[in-house]
Amino acid sequence: MEIIDKGSHAPVTEYSVGDVIQDDVSVYMIVQISIDNYAAVDLIDGSASDSCGSLKKLYHETHISGERKVKAAVVIEGEAK
């Protein structure tokens, strides 16, 4: 995954599935792990937050002041070895 940092980012006021969130420590993706469970996956080390039953609850439990939404793109470059 390639993170595109152009310096201006939307403030985070809620989470949506697929959002990529950056803070001072890491970069996270908001994912749906089952029909009614959501988590934040750290894109640096692959760890996931505890699952929450709604996106609002996930935001309330994991949001950090100063985090921002960033644009991310998956780049496919041939076969894995």
C-alpha positions, 0 to 999 in steps of 0.5 A: 500500500502506498500512502500519499501525503500531500500535507492537507488532510480532512479532520477525523470526525467519524470513521467509515470502512476503508478510511486510512487514518494517520496519527503521529505514531502509525497509519491505520485502516478501518475495516469490517471484520464481520457483519456487525464488528469493526476494527482499526488495523495498524498498517505498520505492524498488522495488529488490530484494535479490539472489535466494536459493534459499530463504527461510532463505538470504534471511533469513540474508543480509538480516536486520538486527537490530531489524527487525520484521514489520508489518501491511500492506494494499493499498488500491484507490481507483479507476482509475490515471491 
